[in-house]
Amino acid sequence: MSLSFHPTYGLAAGVYTRDVSRALKSLRHIEASATRINRNGRSRIHIQPVGGCKSSGIGKDPGRDACNANRRSKSVLIDL
């Protein structure tokens, strides 16, 4: 758990336990992009957004977060 709070790492995290409730509680405190409970390796869901938190990873790929990362918003104020 101590590495999960390191200011650099945040690409992926996993928790292994028989108590899923405890795993979910632990993952709430972990800052990582991809989190797993009782499994490792790649996800079968190819639309799951992956990327990193903190200094891990570069951007997001694929999914809605990837699209939003490439969007720019602009505010236009008009005085009529």
N, C-alpha and C positions, 0 to 999 in steps of 0.2 A: 504494500500500500504506500510506502514512503516514496517510491519512484513516481507514483501517480500524482503527487503534489509537487514534483520537480518543475521549475519554471520553464524548462525546455521541452520536455516530452509530452506528447498529447495525440499521437497518431491513432493508437488503438489500445484497448484495455479489455481484460477478461477476468471473470470471477468464476471460480469453481466451488460449488457447494450443493448440498442436497436441499437446502432451504432457499427456494426461489425468492421468497419475501425478503430474506436477508441479503440476497444478491442484488435485488432491485434497490434496496436501501443503500447498499455500498456504492452502486453505480451512480446514484444521485450526487455523490460527493466527488466523483472522479471526472476530471475535465479531459475528455478524449472524444475524438470524432466518431470512431467505430467502437462499439462496446458489445461484448458477447457474454453469454451466461452458459457455462458448461460446454463450450465448443471452442475450436480454434480453426485457423485457416480462412479461406475465402468464403464469402457468403454466397448462397445460391441465388440470392435476389440481386440481379445485376443492376437494378435501378436504385439500389441503396446508395445514397450520397456518401462518398468517402473523401477524405482530405485530412487535414490536420488541425489541431488546436495548438496554440502557443507557437513554438518554432518548428514543429514537426509537419512535414508534408508541404505541398505547394498547391494551394487552391482546393477546389472541390471538383469531384468527377464521379459519376454522372448525376443525373437527377435535378430536381428543382433548384437546389443550392448551387449547382454548377451554373445553371442559367442565370440565377440572380447575381452570382459573383461577377458575371460579365456585363451586367446592366449598369447603366449610369442613370441617376435620376436628376431631374432639373426642375427647379421651382421657378415659376414665372409669376411675378406680381404685376398686375395691371391696375392703374389708377384711371377710372373712367369718369 
